[in-house]
Amino acid sequence: MIDFHCHLDLYSDPSAVVAEVVRRRTYVLSVTTVPSAFEGTAKLAPVGGRIRTALGLHPALAAKRIGELELFERLLPQTRYVGEIGLDASRDHKGSFEAQRGVFRDILGICGRAGGKVLSVHSRGAHAILLDELAAQMKGNLPILHWFVGNSKQIARAVEMGCWFSVGPSMLASKAGRAAVAEMPMGVVLPESDGPFAMIDDKGLMPWEAWNVTAQLAQVWNAPIELISARMEENFRGLVARAG
Ligand code: MN
């Protein structure tokens, strides 16, 4: 099982969730929202296990925590994974959009100088601008667009740029989410939970529940669930072979 975007550090009892992740042998990309959370969150993951910790600066916090960019740059050599980063132009965060954009550009610049990173990227309400920013500074890094509900033109553009996508049960619970996923090629998609933020029936999703998306994908892509599961595993292995 694979969950390529999860906020392990934000569950009420992260150690209990990690213990269950280990028991269920789930591969998890554990994203963070501020650089100062990276080291503590990385300590949650057993050494040599299936959890990788990503260094992030979430767009909702980017303006307030711009001072942590320096720490971001200092910590980056410790991981191949970056996230959650990105842009958010939804109502709550529109006001800080220009500041977010500046921070995102700086992060892409830092990652560009480093190279070889996998980026878990947020894009709510800012799909076109996000692709513009990525196109300007991709530089050998692999963006994985998390919960990307762009239109078909934007999805085609992202694919052409070499982006991947991570999609989860909450995204596929909406019509718009299903329409977006229908446009995504099977070979560049990975499951995600986005727990505990993403919910189903008012309950934060658990990392192992990301895998429930395979049943939803089977419907959207009109393919057998066994084929979807095998494909997700193959995608993941290919990605890890690139990123480690
Ligand atoms: Mn998230």
Boltz pocket constraint, residues with backbone or C-beta under 6 A from the ligand:
constraints:
  - pocket:
      binder: B
      contacts: [[A, 5], [A, 7], [A, 84], [A, 194], [A, 197]]
      max_distance: 6.0
